[in-house]
């Protein structure tokens, strides 16, 4: 059976147990983009970063500036 949904949710926590911004949500999308309906209805906040990737996995180079 093939995996049809895959995602990564990554938060950062400081040494004194505080959540840090942003929260990363990576969703598996084979085209690496969201469809128009998803773009229209997606919940958006300044401290949440949502990305569409072919694998649905967050890796270190996504943090590079």
Buried (B, 14 or more C-beta within 10 A) or exposed (E): EEEEEBBBEEEEEEEEEEEEEBBBBBBBBEEEEBEEEEEEEEEEEEEBBBBBBEEBEBEEEBEEE
